[in-house]
Amino acid sequence: MFIDEINALIESQPTKDISYKIQFDNKVYVHNEHQVYPSASTIKVPIALINLQQHFHNYEDISLTVGEKVGGCGVLHTLQSVKRLTLWDTIVLSIIVSDNTAANMLIDNIGIERINEGFMALGLHDTTLARNYYDTTGINEGKRNATSAADMFTSMQYVIKENDVLPEELRQAFFEVMKKQQINDRVGGFFNIDEDHEAEFIASKTGSVTALEHEFGMIQQNDKQLIFSVFSDNWPSNQEGKHFLNELGKIFKNYMS
């Protein structure tokens, strides 16, 4: 059984801090889905959604200043000549290469308080934005960005299904961005997706910091769809967390073949 294999895999892991919400074959499976974790990069998706919701009428015309460049994922901190970006290009960078500088630009564009209000309006009740990425002062003060597997599953619903948050054309464009996300060696590691075949894709977003590995998204292959949100923490090493997501993806693939 699909879920029995998943639960057996989880039971064999060295951490018990694993949560999921998975939809497959007209069934929804959950395990500690509202447990709150450090969000890492996962909340870049609802941050992008809120920016698009606020500026859907002129998102291609808004130009944002590239502010303080921060390290970690992304490319902006290495591009010295880039001073401004459109809102859309900033969103693309924050998702496709998980650019931390771009994510901070999106946070500053709306403001932390309004983004948190946006989370609540979207029904993301476990999700909190407390600081910018690489805000060392905030980190030292114990400020933590947080979310849950359930909330990021909900975020994915706004990406994959028609809704009243984004105009349909814009929703579809953002969905295409998530399909191009380049950190795809976790759950997607065992899938050989034909990028020229529109009916096959993985659209996902990862989150990774020390001892923590998250991923949520949607897989479509062989006329089957699977929506997943899997969060995990307190791994002895990140490699073990990545291997767990690999093995989980292998189970997904076996049942989608």
Secondary structure, 3 states (H helix, E strand, C coil): CHHHHHHHHHHCCCCCCEEEEEEECCEEEEECCCCCEECCCCCHHHHHHHHHHHCCCCCCCCEEECCCCCCCCCCHHHCCCCCEEEHHHHHHHHHHCCCHHHHHHHHHHHCHHHHHHHHHHCCCCCCECCCCCCCHHHHHCCCCCEECHHHHHHHHHHHHCCCCCCCHHHHHHHHHHHHCCCCCCCHHHHCCCCCCCCCCEEEEEEEEECCEEEEEEEEEECCEEEEEEEEECCCCCHHHHHHHHHHHHHHHHHHHC
